[in-house]
Amino acid sequence: MPYRIPSPKGAPTSRAKPLHRRALVWAGAMLLALAAGWGVWFWGGRQAQVASHEPLVCPMPAPPTGAPNPQPGMVWVPGGRFELGDNVYPEEGPPQSVQVSGFWMDRTEVTNDDFAAFVQATGYITEAEKPLAALQNPSLPALMQQPGAVVFVMPNDVRGHGDVTQWWRYTPGANWRHPGGPATNILGKGAFPVVAVTVADARAYARWKGRDLPSEAQWEWAARAARPSPPPQHEQPREANTWQGVFPVVNLAEDGFLGLAPVGCYPANALGLFDMIGNVWELTADAWTPHPRTAEAGNASDALPQSLRPGQVPQQVIKGGSFLCAPNYCMRYRAGARQPQDADLATSHLGFRTILKGPP
């Protein structure tokens, strides 16, 4: 039996230690609360400072003088053969040898101004602006049958990365005009990439322009600047709009933007294409097909974030990563990265650009 020092007469005995422990627990809780409050104040203040200096338009260099250009705003991507894919996540490999013919590509992502011109000329209504048919989507909750889109909302804390609903929310009223929900708008943001569009919306725009969406191979070849050799490293790019800090709770915004950036704020690649990596994911013309290694690995870790909706839905290949890709999550700020996207689900970090086939 352990030896116990006698207590003075009238002094508490059995209650002394529990009270002491309670005091320690209380003090620890107060310190954590103060630290959390300081963190919210510090990061909130930093984010407000960054946001106040974010430009609404970034000046872009003019195309080279004398360069052939069938339509303004496009650059020529010469053809070639390369190894499609990468080896960071299972769904990216094994690399496959593919041949790509030359084509023209938009030098930037399609902007709000570009898309607004299309809507004004055609009266087009995007999928996010229309309710889903309840009979065709009986498993969806009533909220997700309303017109809307999925919006990123930065949480105060998270419990692992397995549940994407901690930072993604289906928001009725969110669409390309109101990308963050009904209380937001794109006034003054005509130079920003259009978001909250689906592959059907992107294809409608491309047809109006007499163009197409790029295939996965065309997109990756252009992102590589038509170079057969893959990039020598997979580090987070310094000159692209990605997430600096710990996703999704600490955004250092070292690249100058908390969220989306106007097109062309970062240097173009060797072909003259802007924002092929980061800023927004970009839709391709290809339906999602898992590579062989994906099934073998069981989509472990955060390789393929889960859909917000139950059941099987058609999916599309998207490329390039976005402003939400960070070293601790996603890591898809690479030409060879790929990810599936529900074909009819609009999100606040997904846009597109078009291509034009034909001779230079």
C-alpha positions as CSV (number, residue, x, y, z in Angstrom):
1,M,0.0,0.0,0.0
2,P,1.6,3.4,-1.0
3,Y,2.6,5.7,1.8
4,R,0.5,8.8,2.1
5,I,1.6,12.0,3.9
6,P,-0.9,12.8,6.7
7,S,-3.0,15.9,6.1
8,P,-3.3,18.7,8.7
9,K,-6.5,18.6,10.7
10,G,-9.3,20.1,8.7
11,A,-7.5,20.1,5.4
12,P,-9.2,18.3,2.5
13,T,-7.7,14.9,1.6
14,S,-9.5,13.0,-1.1
15,R,-10.8,16.1,-2.8
16,A,-7.4,17.9,-3.1
17,K,-6.2,16.0,-6.1
18,P,-9.4,16.1,-8.1
19,L,-9.7,19.8,-7.5
20,H,-6.1,20.3,-8.6
21,R,-6.7,18.2,-11.7
22,R,-9.9,20.3,-12.5
23,A,-7.9,23.4,-12.2
24,L,-5.2,22.1,-14.6
25,V,-7.9,21.0,-17.1
26,W,-9.6,24.4,-16.8
27,A,-6.4,26.2,-17.3
28,G,-5.4,24.1,-20.3
29,A,-8.8,24.6,-21.8
30,M,-8.5,28.4,-21.4
31,L,-5.1,28.3,-23.0
32,L,-6.4,26.3,-25.9
33,A,-9.3,28.7,-26.3
34,L,-7.0,31.7,-26.1
35,A,-4.7,30.1,-28.7
36,A,-7.6,29.3,-31.0
37,G,-9.0,32.8,-30.6
38,W,-5.6,34.3,-31.3
39,G,-5.2,32.1,-34.4
40,V,-8.6,33.1,-35.7
41,W,-7.8,36.8,-35.1
42,F,-4.3,36.5,-36.6
43,W,-5.3,34.6,-39.8
44,G,-8.5,36.6,-40.1
45,G,-6.5,39.8,-40.0
46,R,-4.0,38.5,-42.5
47,Q,-6.6,37.3,-44.9
48,A,-8.4,40.7,-44.7
49,Q,-5.1,42.4,-45.5
50,V,-4.4,40.1,-48.5
51,A,-7.9,40.5,-49.8
52,S,-7.7,44.2,-49.7
53,H,-4.7,44.1,-52.0
54,E,-5.9,41.5,-54.5
55,P,-6.2,43.0,-58.1
56,L,-9.3,42.5,-60.1
57,V,-7.4,42.5,-63.4
58,C,-3.8,41.4,-64.2
59,P,-2.2,42.9,-67.3
60,M,-1.0,40.2,-69.8
61,P,1.7,40.5,-72.4
62,A,0.6,40.8,-76.0
63,P,1.1,37.8,-78.2
64,P,4.4,37.8,-80.1
65,T,4.4,40.1,-83.1
66,G,3.8,38.2,-86.4
67,A,2.7,35.0,-84.7
68,P,-0.1,33.3,-86.6
69,N,-3.4,33.5,-84.9
70,P,-6.7,32.5,-86.5
71,Q,-8.7,33.9,-83.6
72,P,-7.7,36.3,-80.9
73,G,-6.7,34.9,-77.5
74,M,-5.4,31.5,-78.8
75,V,-1.9,30.1,-79.2
76,W,-0.6,27.2,-81.3
77,V,0.3,23.9,-79.6
78,P,2.5,21.8,-81.9
79,G,1.9,18.1,-82.1
80,G,4.1,15.4,-80.6
81,R,4.4,12.1,-78.7
82,F,4.8,11.8,-74.9
83,E,4.1,9.7,-71.9
84,L,0.6,10.6,-70.6
85,G,0.2,10.5,-66.8
86,D,2.3,10.6,-63.6
87,N,3.0,8.4,-60.6
88,V,2.1,10.5,-57.5
89,Y,-1.4,9.0,-57.1
90,P,-2.6,5.6,-58.3
91,E,-5.1,7.0,-60.8
92,E,-2.4,8.8,-62.7
93,G,-0.5,5.8,-63.9
94,P,1.0,3.8,-65.4
95,P,2.1,6.4,-68.0
96,Q,0.9,5.7,-71.5
97,S,2.6,6.7,-74.8
98,V,0.2,8.9,-76.8
99,Q,0.5,10.9,-80.0
100,V,-1.1,14.4,-80.2
101,S,-1.7,16.4,-83.3
102,G,-1.2,20.2,-83.3
103,F,-4.1,22.4,-82.2
104,W,-5.0,26.0,-81.0
105,M,-5.8,26.6,-77.4
106,D,-7.2,29.5,-75.4
107,R,-4.2,31.3,-73.7
108,T,-6.4,31.7,-70.6
109,E,-9.3,30.1,-68.9
110,V,-12.7,31.3,-70.2
111,T,-13.6,34.3,-68.1
112,N,-16.8,35.7,-66.7
113,D,-16.9,38.3,-69.4
114,D,-16.4,35.6,-72.1
115,F,-19.2,33.5,-70.7
116,A,-21.5,36.5,-70.2
117,A,-21.2,37.4,-73.9
118,F,-22.2,33.8,-74.7
119,V,-25.2,33.9,-72.4
120,Q,-26.3,37.3,-73.7
121,A,-26.1,36.1,-77.3
122,T,-27.9,32.8,-76.8
123,G,-30.0,33.1,-73.7
124,Y,-28.3,29.9,-72.3
125,I,-29.2,28.8,-68.8
126,T,-26.5,26.8,-67.0
127,E,-27.2,23.5,-65.2
128,A,-26.6,25.1,-61.8
129,E,-29.5,27.5,-62.5
130,K,-32.0,24.7,-63.1
131,P,-33.5,22.3,-60.6
132,L,-32.6,18.6,-60.9
133,A,-35.5,16.3,-61.9
134,A,-36.6,14.5,-58.7
135,L,-37.7,11.4,-60.7
136,Q,-34.2,11.1,-62.2
137,N,-32.4,11.7,-58.9
138,P,-34.6,10.0,-56.2
139,S,-31.6,9.4,-53.9
140,L,-30.6,13.1,-53.6
141,P,-31.8,15.1,-50.6
142,A,-34.2,17.8,-51.3
143,L,-31.5,20.5,-50.8
144,M,-29.4,19.2,-53.7
145,Q,-32.4,19.0,-56.0
146,Q,-32.6,22.8,-55.9
147,P,-30.7,25.0,-58.4
148,G,-27.2,25.5,-57.0
149,A,-23.6,24.5,-56.9
150,V,-21.0,23.2,-54.4
151,V,-19.0,26.0,-52.7
152,F,-15.8,25.9,-50.7
153,V,-16.2,27.3,-47.2
154,M,-13.0,27.5,-45.1
155,P,-13.6,25.7,-41.7
156,N,-12.1,26.6,-38.4
157,D,-10.9,23.1,-37.8
158,V,-11.2,19.6,-39.4
159,R,-11.2,16.0,-38.3
160,G,-9.1,14.4,-40.9
161,H,-9.5,14.7,-44.7
162,G,-11.9,11.9,-45.2
163,D,-15.1,13.9,-45.0
164,V,-15.1,16.6,-47.7
165,T,-18.4,18.1,-46.4
166,Q,-16.2,19.8,-43.7
167,W,-15.3,22.4,-46.4
168,W,-17.6,21.7,-49.3
169,R,-21.2,22.8,-49.1
170,Y,-24.0,22.4,-51.6
171,T,-25.4,25.9,-51.8
172,P,-28.8,26.7,-53.4
173,G,-28.6,29.8,-55.5
174,A,-24.9,29.4,-56.3
175,N,-24.1,29.6,-60.0
176,W,-21.7,31.3,-62.4
177,R,-23.2,34.7,-61.6
178,H,-23.1,34.0,-57.8
179,P,-20.2,31.6,-57.4
180,G,-20.2,31.8,-53.6
181,G,-24.0,31.7,-53.1
182,P,-26.9,34.2,-53.6
183,A,-25.1,36.9,-51.5
184,T,-22.1,37.0,-53.8
185,N,-21.7,38.2,-57.4
186,I,-19.1,38.8,-60.1
187,L,-19.4,42.6,-60.4
188,G,-16.0,43.9,-61.3
189,K,-14.7,40.4,-61.8
190,G,-15.1,40.0,-65.5
191,A,-11.4,38.9,-65.8
192,F,-11.8,36.1,-63.4
193,P,-12.3,32.5,-64.7
194,V,-15.9,31.5,-64.9
195,V,-16.8,28.8,-62.4
196,A,-19.8,26.8,-61.3
197,V,-20.2,25.4,-64.8
198,T,-20.6,21.8,-65.8
199,V,-19.2,19.9,-68.8
200,A,-22.6,20.5,-70.7
201,D,-22.2,24.2,-70.1
202,A,-18.6,24.2,-71.3
203,R,-19.5,22.3,-74.4
204,A,-22.4,24.7,-75.2
205,Y,-20.0,27.6,-75.0
206,A,-17.4,25.8,-77.1
207,R,-19.9,25.0,-79.8
208,W,-21.0,28.7,-79.9
209,K,-17.3,29.6,-80.5
210,G,-16.9,26.9,-83.1
211,R,-14.5,25.0,-80.9
212,D,-14.1,22.0,-78.7
213,L,-13.0,21.1,-75.2
214,P,-9.5,19.6,-75.0
215,S,-9.0,15.9,-74.5
216,E,-7.1,14.8,-71.5
217,A,-4.0,14.1,-73.7
218,Q,-4.3,17.5,-75.5
219,W,-4.6,19.3,-72.2
220,E,-1.7,17.6,-70.6
221,W,0.5,18.0,-73.6
222,A,-0.3,21.8,-73.7
223,A,0.4,22.0,-69.9
224,R,3.8,20.5,-70.5
225,A,4.4,23.2,-73.2
226,A,4.7,20.4,-75.8
227,R,7.7,18.8,-74.1
228,P,8.0,15.0,-74.2
229,S,10.1,14.9,-71.0
230,P,8.1,15.2,-67.8
231,P,8.9,17.9,-65.3
232,P,11.9,17.0,-63.2
233,Q,10.1,17.5,-59.8
234,H,6.7,17.5,-58.2
235,E,7.2,20.4,-55.7
236,Q,4.5,23.0,-55.3
237,P,4.9,25.6,-58.0
238,R,6.1,29.0,-56.8
239,E,4.4,30.9,-59.6
240,A,0.8,29.5,-59.7
241,N,-2.3,30.0,-57.7
242,T,-2.3,27.2,-55.2
243,W,-2.8,26.8,-51.4
244,Q,0.1,27.8,-49.1
245,G,-0.3,26.6,-45.6
246,V,-2.2,23.7,-44.0
247,F,-5.3,22.9,-46.1
248,P,-8.1,23.7,-45.3
249,V,-7.6,25.7,-42.1
250,V,-4.5,27.9,-42.6
251,N,-4.2,29.9,-45.8
252,L,-1.0,31.9,-45.9
253,A,-1.9,33.4,-49.3
254,E,1.8,33.8,-50.1
255,D,1.0,33.9,-53.8
256,G,-1.1,37.0,-53.3
257,F,-4.6,35.5,-53.5
258,L,-6.9,33.8,-50.9
259,G,-9.1,32.2,-53.6
260,L,-9.5,32.7,-57.3
261,A,-7.2,35.0,-59.2
262,P,-8.0,36.9,-62.4
263,V,-6.6,35.1,-65.5
264,G,-3.0,35.8,-66.4
265,C,-1.6,36.9,-63.0
266,Y,1.2,34.4,-63.1
267,P,3.8,33.8,-65.8
268,A,2.7,31.8,-68.9
269,N,4.4,28.5,-69.8
270,A,6.8,28.3,-72.8
271,L,3.9,28.2,-75.3
272,G,2.3,31.3,-73.9
273,L,-0.5,29.5,-72.0
274,F,-1.5,31.0,-68.6
275,D,-2.7,29.2,-65.5
276,M,-2.5,25.7,-66.8
277,I,-1.5,24.8,-63.2
278,G,-3.5,26.1,-60.3
279,N,-6.3,28.7,-60.1
280,V,-9.2,26.5,-61.3
281,W,-9.5,22.9,-62.3
282,E,-10.2,22.6,-66.0
283,L,-12.8,20.3,-67.7
284,T,-11.7,18.0,-70.5
285,A,-13.8,16.3,-73.1
286,D,-13.0,12.8,-71.7
287,A,-15.2,10.7,-69.6
288,W,-13.5,9.5,-66.4
289,T,-11.9,6.0,-66.8
290,P,-9.8,4.8,-63.9
291,H,-6.3,3.7,-64.8
292,P,-5.4,0.1,-63.8
293,R,-3.4,1.0,-60.7
294,T,-6.4,2.9,-59.2
295,A,-8.4,-0.2,-58.6
296,E,-5.4,-2.1,-57.3
297,A,-4.6,0.6,-54.7
298,G,-8.3,0.9,-53.7
299,N,-8.2,4.7,-54.0
300,A,-6.4,4.9,-50.6
301,S,-5.7,8.1,-48.7
302,D,-7.0,11.3,-50.3
303,A,-6.2,10.0,-53.8
304,L,-9.8,10.4,-55.0
305,P,-12.0,12.6,-52.8
306,Q,-15.4,11.2,-52.4
307,S,-18.4,12.7,-54.2
308,L,-20.9,14.6,-52.1
309,R,-23.7,12.6,-53.7
310,P,-24.6,9.0,-53.2
311,G,-24.8,6.5,-56.1
312,Q,-23.1,6.3,-59.4
313,V,-23.1,9.3,-61.7
314,P,-21.2,10.0,-64.9
315,Q,-17.9,11.7,-64.3
316,Q,-15.5,13.7,-66.4
317,V,-11.7,14.0,-66.3
318,I,-10.5,17.4,-64.9
319,K,-6.9,18.6,-64.9
320,G,-4.5,21.1,-63.5
321,G,-5.4,21.5,-59.8
322,S,-6.8,24.7,-58.3
323,F,-6.2,27.3,-55.7
324,L,-7.2,24.7,-53.1
325,C,-4.3,22.2,-53.9
326,A,-1.7,22.1,-51.1
327,P,1.3,19.9,-50.2
328,N,-0.7,18.3,-47.3
329,Y,-3.8,17.6,-49.5
330,C,-4.5,17.2,-53.2
331,M,-1.0,17.8,-54.6
332,R,-2.5,17.9,-58.1
333,Y,-0.7,21.1,-59.2
334,R,1.0,19.0,-61.9
335,A,0.4,18.4,-65.7
336,G,0.1,14.6,-65.2
337,A,-2.5,14.8,-62.3
338,R,-6.1,13.9,-63.0
339,Q,-9.3,13.6,-61.0
340,P,-12.9,12.7,-61.6
341,Q,-15.7,15.3,-61.5
342,D,-19.4,14.5,-61.4
343,A,-20.5,15.6,-64.9
344,D,-23.6,17.6,-63.8
345,L,-22.3,19.1,-60.6
346,A,-21.1,22.7,-60.7
347,T,-18.4,23.7,-58.2
348,S,-16.7,27.0,-57.2
349,H,-13.2,25.8,-58.2
350,L,-13.8,24.4,-61.7
351,G,-13.6,26.2,-65.0
352,F,-12.5,25.4,-68.6
353,R,-10.8,26.6,-71.8
354,T,-11.3,25.6,-75.4
355,I,-9.3,24.4,-78.4
356,L,-9.6,24.8,-82.1
357,K,-8.4,22.0,-84.4
358,G,-6.7,22.9,-87.7
359,P,-3.4,23.9,-89.3
360,P,-1.2,26.7,-87.8
